[in-house]
Amino acid sequence: MEAFLNWLEGVPPLLRIALISITPTLELSGSIPYGLLATKLQAWQVVSAALLANWLVSPLAYLFMSGGVSLLRRMRWFEKLWDWYEARVREKLHKPMERWGHWGLLVLVAIPGPGSGLYTATIGAYLLGINLRHYLMAVIIGQIIAAALVTIAVMSGSEAFRWMIEQRALEPH
């Protein structure tokens, strides 16, 4: 992770935020705090860059699932990894999907945290046969909610976050 962040130092701030935003596991939960606390950008710029990057990747990730997964499953190691991940995603999606149908994806995406973002929702939509239109509606609305929640959390506790970042910067590398 540190190597990734070091590589990002030479990249313009908005592009850095976009790249962090499309990185699996980091996504909005990583890009918005980074943008608000480690750059001098306005909150609207940070949130816009993070959301736009996610929105651009969403349909590409969805379309990749149909052809890419079947192609990659030909490799034994990927098939084992995929089977494990598929079971994990199905378990995570079971309750919200049973309760709200394709809007369960919105709930999954709207709650910021590891394993609850764009890529998990994409795999869930693929596994459950949700069409692109319903997937995009749920994911876009869910990402707006997630972005708002992350922004509020960071801005309300930004001094504590800023102190942690400064302490990290003072550590010897």
VENBELPE-V318703 format. One record per residue. SS is DSSP state (2 for helix, 1 for strand, 0 for the rest). Layout:
ss->SS
ss->SS
This chain:
ss->0
ss->2
ss->2
ss->2
ss->2
ss->2
ss->2
ss->2
ss->0
ss->0
ss->0
ss->0
ss->2
ss->2
ss->2
ss->2
ss->2
ss->2
ss->2
ss->2
ss->2
ss->0
ss->0
ss->0
ss->0
ss->0
ss->2
ss->2
ss->2
ss->2
ss->2
ss->2
ss->2
ss->2
ss->2
ss->2
ss->2
ss->2
ss->0
ss->0
ss->0
ss->0
ss->2
ss->2
ss->2
ss->2
ss->2
ss->2
ss->2
ss->2
ss->2
ss->2
ss->2
ss->2
ss->2
ss->2
ss->2
ss->2
ss->2
ss->2
ss->2
ss->2
ss->2
ss->2
ss->2
ss->2
ss->2
ss->2
ss->2
ss->2
ss->2
ss->2
ss->0
ss->0
ss->0
ss->2
ss->2
ss->2
ss->2
ss->2
ss->2
ss->2
ss->2
ss->2
ss->2
ss->2
ss->2
ss->2
ss->2
ss->2
ss->2
ss->2
ss->2
ss->2
ss->2
ss->2
ss->2
ss->2
ss->2
ss->2
ss->2
ss->2
ss->2
ss->2
ss->2
ss->2
ss->2
ss->2
ss->2
ss->2
ss->0
ss->0
ss->0
ss->0
ss->0
ss->0
ss->0
ss->2
ss->2
ss->2
ss->2
ss->2
ss->2
ss->2
ss->2
ss->2
ss->2
ss->2
ss->0
ss->0
ss->0
ss->2
ss->2
ss->2
ss->2
ss->2
ss->2
ss->2
ss->2
ss->2
ss->2
ss->2
ss->2
ss->2
ss->2
ss->2
ss->2
ss->2
ss->2
ss->2
ss->2
ss->2
ss->2
ss->2
ss->2
ss->2
ss->0
ss->2
ss->2
ss->2
ss->2
ss->2
ss->2
ss->2
ss->2
ss->2
ss->2
ss->2
ss->2
ss->2
ss->0
ss->0
ss->0
